[in-house]
Amino acid sequence: MKFLVVGGAGYIGSHMVKHLLDANHQVVVADNFSTGHRAALLGGLLEELDIADAAALDALFAAHRFDAVFHFASFIQVGESVSEPAKYYANNFCATLTLLQAMVRAQIKHFIFSSTAAVYGDPVYVPIDEEHPKAAINPYGRSKWMVEQMLEDFDRAYGLKSVCLRYFNAAGADPEGLLGERHEPETHLIPLILQAAAGRRPAITVFGRDYDTPDGTCIRDYIHVADLVQAHALAVDYLLAGGESNAFNLGNGQGFSVQEVIDTACRVTGRAIAVNDAPRRAGDPPRLVADASRASTLLGWQPRFASIEQIVMHAWAWEQRYPWTDKLS
């Protein structure tokens, strides 16, 4: 098969490229490197372009016949989306519209979309299944939900079949140690904890210890990046086999508290990690845990790296390779 991976130089996109190449598929990466890293590309053909550029997309689709498109090129910082909503709607929604229009012109019929559990907003019940009310509480989540609704319309009007994969907390690194998280700035909990363990930051901050959870800290569902990309591979197989458009939660179905993650990191690294306590952040619910049974039933997906120890262990192996730009370029 021949696939286009949009945003293939980013965290999850680069793992997807590696997975597809390992499976002997042909891969073309489209990335403008606004947040991605050239050193994260382990192969495939690079087309440096912005998906907001319709002419560039038309030229790309004229040069290659793709079986499907994977779309990872989104801005993901919730706080920034609140302070700069225009940036998020322009890139996450408007640029995706441009991409979908180009796909329709090129008669490409299969699309895998990197969505998010943020479409649900504050949970009404836990674990969260796909039928949970959609009530995003920030522009990031709303921009993703807008794309999901647009994809329903594109299916009805143009026959473009899609799978929307709603991630909970993506985490970990390539089990072989070749790829990992390198966000600038970093906002995800596990790499922040490991940066503190490595001495790259003085401490980790815990926002709130008075939640209705066993240890008082927030509980989140962490899913290994390798399991995420496996779900994407199964999703494209599902579409290519004639599957209907659908949405799937991707999570382990179990939650780990902030304190549990810190304790795990101390065990894995063998290092003490300094912790600062701070008040709760607005909009942080006590628990966010996925019901991913639909993905299990329809895609045959099961996480391979479900334990928090495995996730932290792979992330720590990657952190120890810092600075990655020197060691991987």
MOKAGI-V147802 format. One record per residue. N is the residue number from 1. SS is DSSP state (helix for helix, strand for strand, loop for the rest). PSI is psi in whole degrees, 0 to 359 (NA if undefined). OMEGA is omega in whole degrees, -180 to 180 (999 if undefined). Layout:
n=(N N)
ss=(SS SS)
psi=(PSI PSI)
omega=(OMEGA OMEGA)
This chain:
n=(1 2 3 4 5 6 7 8 9 10 11 12 13 14 15 16 17 18 19 20 21 22 23 24 25 26 27 28 29 30 31 32 33 34 35 36 37 38 39 40 41 42 43 44 45 46 47 48 49 50 51 52 53 54 55 56 57 58 59 60 61 62 63 64 65 66 67 68 69 70 71 72 73 74 75 76 77 78 79 80 81 82 83 84 85 86 87 88 89 90 91 92 93 94 95 96 97 98 99 100 101 102 103 104 105 106 107 108 109 110 111 112 113 114 115 116 117 118 119 120 121 122 123 124 125 126 127 128 129 130 131 132 133 134 135 136 137 138 139 140 141 142 143 144 145 146 147 148 149 150 151 152 153 154 155 156 157 158 159 160 161 162 163 164 165 166 167 168 169 170 171 172 173 174 175 176 177 178 179 180 181 182 183 184 185 186 187 188 189 190 191 192 193 194 195 196 197 198 199 200 201 202 203 204 205 206 207 208 209 210 211 212 213 214 215 216 217 218 219 220 221 222 223 224 225 226 227 228 229 230 231 232 233 234 235 236 237 238 239 240 241 242 243 244 245 246 247 248 249 250 251 252 253 254 255 256 257 258 259 260 261 262 263 264 265 266 267 268 269 270 271 272 273 274 275 276 277 278 279 280 281 282 283 284 285 286 287 288 289 290 291 292 293 294 295 296 297 298 299 300 301 302 303 304 305 306 307 308 309 310 311 312 313 314 315 316 317 318 319 320 321 322 323 324 325 326 327 328 329)
ss=(loop strand strand strand strand strand loop loop loop loop helix helix helix helix helix helix helix helix helix helix helix helix loop loop loop strand strand strand strand strand strand loop loop loop loop loop loop helix helix helix loop loop loop loop strand strand strand strand loop loop loop loop loop helix helix helix helix helix helix helix helix helix helix loop loop loop loop strand strand strand strand loop loop loop loop loop loop helix helix helix helix helix helix loop helix helix helix helix helix helix helix helix helix helix helix helix helix helix helix helix helix helix helix helix helix helix loop loop loop strand strand strand strand strand strand strand helix helix helix helix loop loop loop loop loop loop loop strand loop loop loop loop loop loop loop loop loop loop helix helix helix helix helix helix helix helix helix helix helix helix helix helix helix helix helix helix helix helix loop loop strand strand strand strand strand strand strand loop strand strand strand loop loop loop loop loop loop loop loop loop loop loop loop loop loop loop loop loop helix helix helix helix helix helix helix helix helix helix loop loop loop loop loop strand strand strand strand loop loop loop loop loop loop loop loop loop loop loop strand strand loop strand strand strand helix helix helix helix helix helix helix helix helix helix helix helix helix helix helix helix loop loop loop loop loop strand strand strand strand strand loop loop loop loop loop strand strand helix helix helix helix helix helix helix helix helix helix helix helix loop loop loop loop loop strand strand strand strand loop loop loop loop loop loop loop loop strand strand loop strand loop loop helix helix helix helix helix helix helix loop loop loop loop loop loop loop loop helix helix helix helix helix helix helix helix helix helix helix helix loop loop loop loop helix helix helix helix helix loop)
psi=(160 124 146 128 106 127 32 355 3 187 296 323 320 325 324 316 313 316 315 320 320 333 10 26 159 134 131 132 129 122 143 1 29 328 346 177 130 324 345 352 113 7 189 173 127 130 105 108 167 131 356 352 98 322 319 322 318 319 320 314 338 331 338 143 107 142 331 163 130 131 110 2 76 153 143 1 113 312 317 325 330 320 334 64 327 321 321 319 325 315 307 327 302 317 326 322 316 318 314 321 320 322 319 316 324 359 40 128 1 129 128 119 130 99 202 151 348 345 339 336 210 128 137 329 160 138 158 123 178 341 356 142 143 112 61 142 9 162 328 305 321 323 323 318 324 319 317 317 321 321 324 318 322 329 310 319 321 356 21 114 139 156 126 123 112 100 147 250 98 137 173 191 167 126 336 356 13 340 160 191 138 51 148 104 160 134 353 144 309 311 328 317 317 330 324 320 326 352 11 348 153 329 168 141 131 120 91 127 22 28 160 68 165 321 6 352 158 147 131 157 109 133 131 138 327 326 326 310 329 320 322 319 319 325 319 325 318 314 315 338 4 12 150 159 142 169 142 135 143 108 172 346 6 150 153 136 162 317 323 320 318 315 320 317 323 318 314 317 339 23 150 143 120 138 131 136 142 163 164 150 144 136 6 104 157 319 136 105 139 146 105 25 332 318 324 316 312 331 345 29 133 128 137 331 68 341 145 331 317 317 312 323 314 322 324 321 322 315 324 351 359 141 125 327 328 321 342 347 NA)
omega=(177 -173 170 177 180 -173 -175 177 179 -175 -177 -180 -179 175 178 179 179 -179 -179 178 178 178 175 173 171 -175 170 179 172 -178 176 177 173 176 -178 -176 -180 -178 179 180 -177 179 -177 179 -179 169 -178 -178 177 -177 171 -179 -175 -179 179 178 179 179 179 -178 174 -177 -175 174 -175 173 179 178 172 -175 179 -168 179 168 -167 -175 -176 -178 178 180 178 -178 180 -177 -179 179 -177 178 180 -177 -172 -180 -172 180 176 174 178 178 -178 177 178 177 178 179 -178 179 173 -164 -173 -171 176 -173 175 180 -170 172 178 177 -177 -176 179 -174 173 176 -179 0 -174 174 -174 180 178 179 179 -175 -178 -175 178 -178 176 180 180 -180 178 179 176 178 179 179 177 -180 175 180 180 176 -178 -173 -170 -179 178 -178 -175 168 175 -177 -176 -180 166 -178 177 -175 176 -176 178 -179 177 176 -176 -176 176 -179 175 179 178 -1 177 179 -176 -170 -172 177 177 178 -177 173 176 178 -178 -179 179 169 -171 -174 172 -179 175 -177 176 175 -177 177 179 178 -176 180 176 179 -176 177 -180 -180 -178 -179 -177 -178 178 176 175 -175 174 177 177 179 177 180 180 174 179 180 -177 176 178 -180 178 176 -175 175 -177 168 174 178 -180 -178 175 -178 175 -179 177 -179 177 179 178 180 178 180 177 180 -176 -176 -175 -176 172 -178 -180 -176 172 177 179 179 175 170 177 175 178 177 -178 -175 169 -177 -175 159 -177 -176 179 178 177 -175 -172 -178 -175 -175 173 178 177 -176 -172 -176 179 177 179 -179 -179 -180 180 178 180 176 178 180 -178 177 -180 0 -173 -177 178 -171 -174 -176 999)
